[in-house]
Amino acid sequence: MDSKSEVNMAKINPTLFNSIYEMKCPRCREGELFDTTIFSFDKSFEMRERCSECSMNFSPEPGFYYGAMYVSYAIWGGISLVLCSILILVFDWNLNQSFALLFFVSIIFFVWLFRISRTLWIHANIKYRPNYIKELTQKNNQKLEN
């Protein structure tokens, strides 16, 4: 198998990890969840309303993303514990120094944490349907024929 066909296979069947890492639509794994990059200050917290590929509604119900707060809390709690433990136990920093660094790391990765938490939450709740776009096209063609 040559490298070109491997690239095409990756586009045809993206993995769950790649879909989450690249913040793609959970249903088709092709459309973008966010309009801007992670380190953009313009509309950092705004998600698209719908997927550009399969038209999935990214806000299926009011309050859908409340669960993402718990995901965010768990991720950041773990990172904080590990980072401060390493700084205190391995590098012999004091508590104030380790919290100061944690504060600055929190500022830098705040938008990333917000976005990855929402991405994980929507992927946990929406099923991947690799043939959804094809099925949708067939349904629309059948409606046009009738």
WOBEL-V749787 format. One line per field, one symbol per residue. ss: DSSP state (H for helix, E for strand, L for the rest). phi: phi as a letter, one per 20 degrees, with the letter a starting at -180 (. if undefined). A space follows every 10 residues. Layout:
ss: ???
phi: ???
This chain:
ss: LLHHHHHHHH HHLLLHHHHH HLLELLLLLL LELELLLLLL LLLLLLELLE LLLLLLELLL LLLLLHHHHH HHHHHHHHHH HHHHHHHHHL LLLLHHHHHH HHHHHHHHHH HHHHHHHHHH HHHHHLLLLL LHHHHHHHHH HHHHHL
phi: .effffffff ffcfffgfff geldgffdlc feecfdffee eelfdeeffc ffedmffecf bfmgefffff ffffffffff ffffffffee emeeffffff fggfffffdf fgfgffffff ffffddefcf dfffffffff fffffe
